[in-house]
Amino acid sequence: MADWIQSLPIPAQDYLEGKRLDEVECIISDLPGIARGKAVPASKFARQQYFHLPDSIFYQTITGDWGEAAGDEGFIEKDMILRPDMSTATAAPWTADWTLQVIHDAYDRDDLPVPFSPRNVLKRVVDLYRAKGWQPVVAPEMEFFLVARNLDPAQEIQPMIGRSGRPAAARQAYSMTAVDEFGPVIDDIYDFAEAQGFEIDGITQEGGAGQLEINLIHGDPVKLADEVFFFKRLIREAAMRHDCYATFMAKPIEDEPGSAMHIHHSVLDGQTGANIFSNEDGTETDAFQHYIAGMQNHMPDALAVIAPYVNSYRRYVKDHAAPINLEWGRDNRTTGIRIPLSSPKARRVENRLAGMDCNPYLGIAASLACGYLGLLDGKAPKAEFKGDAYDGDGDIPRVLGEALDLFDEAEALHGVLGAEFARVYSIVKRAEYDEFLQVISPWEREHLLMNV
C-alpha cells in the first residue's frame, strides 16, 4: 500500500500524509457529465488493475431513462473495462473518511477505447491536433448559481440567502461585497480545491443573483476537462455544507442571465511551442483567421453538444449576457466569438456559446473540433463585427430539436468526434427530447387552458 501511495500525484500524497486511506472512488463521466462508478476499499483498489461497468451507462438520458443506442448486439449491457488514470487521483475532502477519487478510461473487449465515452472523445480530438503537429490549449470559465434549497420542482428557483440574511442581489457584477455574501461557501471551495491540487485563477460575482464565475489556468484540454468535471462536484458539496444548492443549469432563474462555460482556445506548434495564431512580428496569422472561420461555420452543427438540454436554449436571449449569433469581434462580449485583449504570445479565440450545463469533455471536444475543421478548411471568416452584436440577426438554433437536426447531418464534425459517438449521442438526446415534449408546462396551462 505504501509504495502505491508514494506514486500518487503530490497533492494527493499531501492530503493523505499521516492518514490512513480508507476508500477509492473509481469514476467515469457519462454523457451528461454525471460521475458513475464504484467505491472500493483502498486495499482492494491497490490490488485491482481495472473494474467493470455496463456500456449502458452511456445510453441513459438525464432523467434516467434509456435511448435505444445499443447497436446490432441489442441491449445486453455488456461490460466495459475501466482502467484508472492515476494522474487524476485526487482527494474527496468532503467525505467523512479519507477518500480519493480516480478517473478511469473505458475500453471494450478488444482493448479499444469505447468511442462514446466522453473522455475518449476529447482524447480523440486532441490526438487529431497532435497528428498535425499542433498542441491545443484551452482555458474554461465556469459560471454557476448558488440558490436556495429547492425541494419542489414545481416551485421557482430562488437566490440563496447570503451572509447578511438577505437574498443574493442581481446586477452586481464584479462586486466584492456581493462575493463576500457567499464567503463561507467560497472558503470551502478554495479549501476543497487546494486539497485536490487545483489552481483557481479567480472568483468573481457575475450579473445574476447569486451567480459566480471561477476561471481556471490555461492548459491541456483533457486535464482541464478533468478539473471542470471534478469542480462541479466540489462546488456542489461546498454549497450543501451551507444549506444551499449550486446549480449549473444554463438558465435556472427567469429574467436573470444564464450560466456559460466560456472556452478560450489557442494552438501551439508542437515542435517550437510558438502560438500558431501569431507571426514572429506579433501580427495575426492566416491560421488565426481560419480558426475563427471554423467556429463560425461549424458551431451551429455542434450546438447540440455544447447546449445539450431544452433549458440550454433559454440562455440565448438578446441583451442577457449570452450571444445570439456567431459574429466575431475583438474585445466584444456581445459576439459569440470574442478575441480577448492579449499579447501576441497569448492570442486566443473565446467561444462564448457553450453552456455550463454541457459535459466538459464533450463541450471542449466539440469546440476544439470546430477550430480544427477551420484549420483544415482554410477559409476566411466573415468580416469582424463592430458594435453591439445584439443588433444583428440570430443565426444559431433556438431549440434543441433544430440543433439535433443540424448535428445529425454534420458529417465533417462526426469525422472529428467519431461517427459512433455521434450515433449514440443523437439517439440518447432525441430520447431525452421526446421525454420533455410529453410534459405540459405551467405556461401552457395558464395561457391555453381557457383561452384557445
C-alpha positions in Angstrom: 0.0 0.0 0.0 2.8 2.5 1.0 4.5 2.1 -2.4 1.3 2.7 -4.3 0.5 5.9 -2.2 4.0 7.2 -2.9 3.3 7.1 -6.7 0.3 9.3 -6.4 0.3 13.0 -7.6 1.8 15.2 -5.0 -1.4 16.9 -3.8 -3.0 13.5 -3.1 0.1 12.5 -1.2 0.0 15.7 0.8 -3.7 15.1 1.6 -3.0 11.6 2.9 0.2 12.4 4.8 -0.1 10.8 8.2 -3.5 9.5 7.4 -4.9 6.0 6.5 -6.6 5.9 3.1 -10.0 4.3 3.6 -11.7 4.3 0.2 -11.2 5.0 -3.5 -14.0 6.2 -5.7 -13.5 4.8 -9.2 -15.4 7.2 -11.5 -16.1 7.9 -15.1 -18.2 10.6 -16.8 -21.4 9.6 -18.6 -22.9 11.7 -21.4 -24.5 14.3 -19.2 -21.3 14.6 -17.1 -22.5 12.7 -14.1 -19.8 10.7 -12.2 -20.6 7.0 -12.5 -18.6 4.2 -10.9 -17.9 2.3 -7.7 -16.4 3.0 -4.3 -14.0 0.3 -3.2 -11.8 -0.2 -0.1 -8.3 1.2 -0.6 -6.8 -2.3 0.0 -8.9 -3.7 -2.9 -8.1 -0.8 -5.2 -4.4 -1.4 -4.6 -4.8 -4.9 -6.0 -7.1 -4.3 -9.0 -5.9 -3.1 -12.4 -9.4 -2.4 -13.7 -13.1 -2.8 -12.9 -16.2 -3.3 -15.0 -19.4 -1.2 -15.7 -22.0 -1.9 -18.3 -21.9 0.2 -21.5 -25.5 1.1 -20.9 -24.3 4.0 -18.6 -23.8 5.9 -21.9 -27.3 5.2 -23.1 -29.1 6.9 -20.2 -30.9 10.2 -20.5 -30.6 12.9 -17.8 -33.9 11.5 -16.3 -32.6 8.0 -16.0 -34.5 6.6 -19.0 -32.7 4.9 -21.9 -32.0 5.7 -25.5 -32.1 2.7 -27.9 -28.5 3.1 -28.8 -27.0 -0.4 -28.1 -26.4 -1.3 -31.7 -26.7 -4.6 -33.5 -26.0 -6.7 -30.4 -29.0 -5.4 -28.7 -29.4 -4.1 -25.2 -27.3 -6.7 -23.4 -25.4 -4.3 -21.2 -22.1 -5.8 -21.9 -19.2 -4.9 -19.6 -16.6 -2.3 -20.4 -13.1 -2.5 -19.0 -12.4 0.6 -16.9 -8.7 1.4 -16.2 -7.5 4.1 -13.8 -5.6 7.1 -15.0 -3.6 7.6 -11.8 -2.5 11.1 -12.8 -6.1 12.1 -12.0 -6.0 10.7 -8.4 -7.2 13.4 -6.1 -8.8 13.9 -2.7 -12.6 13.8 -1.9 -12.2 16.2 1.0 -15.9 16.5 1.9 -16.2 12.8 2.8 -16.3 11.6 6.4 -13.3 9.4 5.9 -10.0 9.7 3.9 -11.1 9.1 0.3 -9.5 9.5 -3.1 -11.2 9.9 -6.5 -9.7 8.4 -9.6 -11.0 9.0 -13.2 -11.0 5.9 -15.4 -10.9 5.4 -19.1 -13.3 3.0 -20.8 -12.2 0.1 -23.2 -14.1 -2.6 -25.0 -13.4 -6.3 -25.1 -10.8 -5.8 -27.8 -9.0 -3.3 -25.7 -10.1 -0.4 -27.9 -11.3 2.9 -26.4 -15.1 3.0 -26.1 -15.9 5.6 -28.8 -18.8 7.2 -27.0 -17.1 7.7 -23.6 -16.8 11.5 -23.3 -13.2 11.5 -22.1 -12.2 9.2 -25.0 -14.0 11.6 -27.4 -11.9 14.5 -26.2 -8.7 12.5 -26.4 -9.5 11.6 -30.0 -9.8 15.3 -30.9 -6.6 16.2 -29.1 -4.8 13.3 -30.9 -6.0 14.7 -34.3 -4.4 18.0 -33.5 -1.2 16.4 -32.4 -1.1 14.3 -35.6 -0.9 17.7 -37.5 1.9 18.9 -35.3 -0.3 21.1 -33.2 -0.9 21.3 -29.4 -4.3 22.7 -28.4 -4.5 24.8 -25.2 -7.8 25.7 -23.5 -8.9 27.8 -20.5 -12.5 27.2 -19.4 -14.5 29.7 -17.3 -17.2 28.2 -15.1 -20.4 30.1 -14.2 -22.9 28.8 -11.8 -25.6 30.0 -9.3 -25.8 29.5 -5.6 -29.5 29.1 -4.9 -31.8 28.4 -2.0 -32.7 24.8 -1.4 -35.4 23.7 -3.7 -37.3 20.6 -2.7 -40.3 21.0 -5.0 -39.6 21.2 -8.8 -43.0 23.0 -9.3 -41.6 26.0 -7.3 -39.4 28.6 -9.0 -35.7 28.6 -8.1 -34.8 31.4 -5.7 -31.5 33.1 -4.9 -29.7 31.9 -1.8 -29.7 33.8 1.5 -26.4 35.5 1.9 -24.3 36.2 5.0 -26.3 39.4 5.6 -29.6 37.4 5.9 -30.9 38.9 2.6 -31.4 37.1 -0.7 -28.5 37.4 -3.1 -28.8 40.6 -5.2 -28.8 40.6 -9.0 -27.0 43.0 -11.3 -23.9 43.3 -9.0 -21.3 42.0 -11.5 -17.7 42.2 -10.1 -19.0 43.4 -6.7 -16.6 42.3 -3.9 -19.4 43.0 -1.4 -21.6 40.5 -3.3 -18.8 38.0 -3.3 -18.4 38.5 0.5 -22.1 37.4 0.8 -21.1 33.9 -0.2 -17.8 34.0 1.9 -18.3 30.7 3.8 -19.2 28.8 0.6 -16.3 30.3 -1.3 -13.9 29.5 1.6 -14.9 25.8 1.3 -14.5 25.9 -2.5 -10.9 27.2 -2.0 -10.2 24.7 0.7 -11.5 21.8 -1.3 -9.7 22.9 -4.5 -6.4 23.3 -2.5 -6.8 19.7 -1.1 -7.4 18.5 -4.7 -4.4 20.3 -6.1 -6.4 22.6 -8.4 -5.3 26.2 -9.1 -8.1 28.8 -9.3 -7.3 31.8 -11.4 -10.0 33.9 -9.8 -13.6 34.0 -8.5 -15.9 36.9 -9.4 -19.5 37.8 -9.0 -21.4 37.7 -12.2 -24.6 39.6 -13.2 -27.2 37.1 -11.9 -28.5 36.9 -8.3 -26.1 34.5 -6.6 -24.1 33.9 -9.8 -20.4 33.3 -9.6 -17.6 32.6 -12.1 -14.4 30.6 -11.5 -11.6 30.8 -14.0 -9.0 28.1 -14.4 -5.4 28.4 -15.6 -5.0 27.5 -19.3 -3.5 24.2 -20.2 -4.0 20.7 -21.7 -7.7 20.1 -22.8 -8.0 16.7 -21.1 -6.5 17.9 -17.8 -8.8 21.0 -17.8 -11.9 18.9 -18.6 -11.0 16.6 -15.7 -10.8 19.6 -13.4 -14.2 21.0 -14.5 -15.6 17.5 -14.1 -14.2 17.4 -10.5 -15.1 21.1 -9.8 -18.8 20.6 -10.5 -18.9 18.0 -7.7 -16.6 20.1 -5.5 -18.8 23.2 -5.8 -22.0 21.3 -5.1 -20.5 19.7 -2.0 -19.3 23.1 -0.7 -22.8 24.6 -1.2 -24.5 21.7 0.5 -22.5 22.5 3.7 -24.1 25.9 3.9 -27.8 25.0 3.3 -27.9 26.0 -0.4 -27.5 24.4 -3.8 -25.0 25.0 -6.5 -26.6 24.7 -10.0 -25.0 24.5 -13.4 -28.3 24.8 -15.3 -27.9 27.1 -18.3 -30.9 29.2 -17.2 -32.1 28.4 -13.7 -33.9 31.7 -12.9 -36.3 33.7 -15.1 -35.1 37.2 -16.1 -31.6 36.5 -14.9 -28.5 35.9 -17.1 -27.7 32.2 -17.8 -24.5 30.4 -16.9 -21.9 29.7 -19.6 -18.7 27.7 -19.8 -16.7 30.1 -22.0 -13.8 28.3 -23.6 -10.6 30.1 -24.6 -8.5 28.4 -27.3 -5.0 28.7 -28.6 -2.9 26.3 -30.6 0.8 25.8 -30.2 3.3 24.5 -32.7 4.2 21.0 -31.4 7.9 21.5 -32.0 8.6 25.1 -31.2 5.9 25.8 -28.7 5.0 29.0 -30.5 1.4 30.2 -30.8 0.3 29.5 -34.4 -2.1 32.4 -34.2 0.8 34.9 -34.1 3.6 35.7 -36.5 7.1 36.4 -35.2 6.4 40.1 -35.6 3.3 39.8 -33.5 0.7 40.1 -36.3 -2.2 37.7 -36.7 -1.6 34.6 -38.9 -3.9 33.1 -41.5 -4.3 30.2 -39.1 -5.9 32.6 -36.6 -8.5 33.7 -39.2 -9.1 30.1 -40.3 -9.8 29.1 -36.6 -12.4 31.8 -36.3 -14.0 30.8 -39.6 -14.1 27.2 -38.3 -16.1 28.4 -35.3 -18.5 30.3 -37.4 -19.0 27.6 -40.0 -19.2 24.5 -37.8 -20.5 25.7 -34.4 -24.2 25.5 -35.4 -23.6 21.8 -36.1 -22.0 21.4 -32.7 -24.6 23.3 -30.7 -26.5 20.2 -29.7 -23.3 19.2 -27.8 -22.4 22.5 -26.2 -26.0 23.3 -25.4 -27.4 19.8 -24.7 -30.8 20.4 -23.0 -34.0 22.2 -23.7 -33.2 24.7 -21.0 -29.9 25.5 -22.7 -31.6 27.5 -25.4 -33.3 29.8 -22.9 -29.9 31.3 -22.3 -29.5 32.7 -25.8 -31.7 35.8 -25.1 -30.9 39.2 -26.6 -29.2 41.6 -24.2 -28.9 38.9 -21.4 -25.1 38.4 -21.5 -25.3 35.4 -23.9 -24.7 35.5 -27.6 -27.5 35.2 -30.2 -25.2 34.7 -33.2 -21.7 33.7 -34.4 -20.3 37.1 -35.2 -16.8 37.7 -34.0 -15.1 40.8 -32.6 -12.1 42.0 -30.7 -12.8 42.6 -27.0 -16.5 42.5 -27.7 -18.7 40.5 -25.2 -21.8 40.7 -27.3 -20.4 38.4 -30.0 -20.5 34.6 -29.9 -16.8 34.5 -30.8 -14.6 37.0 -28.9 -11.0 37.9 -29.3 -9.8 39.0 -25.8 -7.1 41.6 -25.3 -3.8 39.8 -25.1 -0.2 39.8 -26.1 0.7 38.1 -29.4 2.1 35.1 -27.4 -1.3 34.7 -25.7 -3.5 35.4 -28.7 -6.6 33.2 -28.4 -10.2 32.7 -29.5 -13.0 32.6 -26.9 -16.1 30.6 -27.6 -19.0 32.2 -25.6 -21.7 29.8 -26.7 -21.0 26.8 -24.6 -23.3 26.5 -21.6 -22.2 25.4 -18.1 -24.7 22.5 -18.4 -22.7 20.8 -21.0 -20.4 17.8 -20.3 -17.0 19.4 -20.0 -15.2 16.7 -22.1 -17.8 16.9 -24.9 -18.1 20.7 -24.8 -14.4 21.2 -25.1 -14.1 18.5 -27.7 -16.8 20.0 -29.9 -15.4 23.5 -29.6 -11.9 22.2 -30.5 -13.4 20.2 -33.3 -14.8 23.3 -34.9 -11.5 25.1 -34.8 -9.7 22.1 -36.1 -12.0 21.9 -39.1 -11.4 25.6 -39.7 -7.7 25.0 -39.8 -8.3 22.2 -42.4 -10.8 24.2 -44.4 -8.5 27.2 -44.7 -11.4 29.6 -45.1 -11.7 33.3 -44.1 -14.3 34.3 -41.5 -16.9 36.9 -42.1 -15.8 40.5 -41.5 -15.3 41.4 -37.9 -18.4 42.7 -36.3 -18.1 46.3 -34.9 -20.6 47.5 -32.3 -23.4 45.7 -30.5 -23.9 42.2 -31.9 -27.4 42.0 -30.3 -28.4 44.5 -33.1 -27.6 41.7 -35.6 -29.7 38.7 -36.5 -29.6 35.5 -34.6 -28.0 32.7 -36.6 -28.0 29.7 -34.2 -30.7 27.1 -33.5 -33.3 28.3 -30.9 -34.4 24.8 -29.8 -32.8 21.5 -29.1 -34.7 19.7 -31.9 -33.4 22.1 -34.5 -29.8 21.7 -33.2 -30.1 17.9 -33.3 -31.2 18.1 -36.9 -28.0 20.0 -37.8 -25.9 17.7 -35.7 -27.2 14.6 -37.4 -26.2 15.9 -40.9 -22.8 17.2 -39.9 -20.5 14.6 -41.4 -17.4 16.7 -41.1 -18.0 17.1 -37.4 -18.7 13.4 -37.0 -15.4 12.7 -38.6 -13.6 14.5 -35.8 -15.7 13.5 -32.8 -16.3 9.9 -34.1 -19.2 8.5 -36.0 -20.1 6.0 -33.3 -20.2 8.8 -30.7 -22.4 10.9 -33.0 -24.8 8.0 -33.5 -25.2 7.2 -29.7 -25.3 10.9 -28.7 -28.1 11.7 -31.2 -30.2 8.7 -30.1 -29.9 9.5 -26.4 -30.6 13.2 -26.8 -33.6 12.6 -29.0 -35.0 10.2 -26.5 -34.5 12.8 -23.8 -36.1 15.5 -26.0 -39.1 13.2 -26.6 -39.5 12.8 -22.9 -39.6 16.6 -22.5 -42.2 17.0 -25.2 -44.6 14.9 -23.1 -44.5 17.4 -20.2 -47.2 20.1 -20.1 -45.7 23.3 -18.7 -47.4 25.8 -16.3 -47.3 28.4 -19.1 -49.4 26.1 -21.3 -52.0 25.6 -18.5 -52.1 29.3 -17.7 -52.5 30.7 -21.2 -54.1 27.9 -23.2 -56.5 26.1 -20.9 -59.3 28.7 -21.1 -58.2 30.9 -24.0 -57.9 28.7 -27.1 
